[in-house]
Amino acid sequence: MGDRGLWIPSTSTDQYAATLAAWFGVNASDLAEVLPNLTQLPCPALGFMAS
């Protein structure tokens, strides 16, 4: 790619969605059903929203 560089995201959109879903009241046990890719991520929720 020459000198243009390559951007690799470090945070998944599923992590943002899991954090928001938990804030909206989705149980932690149901998050894997709503967002199946969460099982492949090291940290499923980001914790930027307080309960």
C-alpha positions as CSV (number, residue, x, y, z in Angstrom):
1,M,0.0,0.0,0.0
2,G,3.0,2.3,-0.2
3,D,3.1,5.1,2.4
4,R,-0.6,5.3,3.0
5,G,-0.6,3.0,6.0
6,L,-3.2,0.5,7.2
7,W,-5.8,1.1,9.8
8,I,-6.8,-1.9,11.9
9,P,-9.7,-1.3,14.4
10,S,-9.0,-2.3,18.0
11,T,-12.7,-2.2,19.1
12,S,-15.5,-4.1,17.5
13,T,-18.9,-2.6,16.9
14,D,-20.3,-5.6,18.8
15,Q,-18.5,-4.4,21.9
16,Y,-20.2,-1.0,21.6
17,A,-23.6,-2.8,21.0
18,A,-23.1,-5.1,24.0
19,T,-22.4,-2.1,26.2
20,L,-25.5,-0.3,25.0
21,A,-27.6,-3.4,25.2
22,A,-26.6,-4.0,28.8
23,W,-27.4,-0.4,29.6
24,F,-30.9,-0.9,28.0
25,G,-31.4,-3.9,30.3
26,V,-30.5,-6.9,28.2
27,N,-29.2,-9.7,30.6
28,A,-25.6,-10.7,30.3
29,S,-26.7,-14.3,29.6
30,D,-28.8,-13.1,26.6
31,L,-26.0,-11.0,25.0
32,A,-24.4,-14.0,23.3
33,E,-27.8,-14.7,21.6
34,V,-28.3,-11.1,20.5
35,L,-24.6,-10.6,19.4
36,P,-23.1,-14.0,18.6
37,N,-19.6,-12.6,17.7
38,L,-19.1,-11.6,21.4
39,T,-17.8,-15.1,22.2
40,Q,-14.8,-14.4,20.0
41,L,-13.8,-11.1,21.7
42,P,-11.5,-10.8,24.7
43,C,-13.7,-8.1,26.4
44,P,-17.4,-8.3,25.4
45,A,-18.5,-5.0,27.0
46,L,-16.5,-1.8,27.1
47,G,-18.1,-0.4,30.3
48,F,-18.3,3.2,29.2
49,M,-21.9,3.6,30.5
50,A,-22.9,3.4,34.1
51,S,-25.9,1.4,35.1
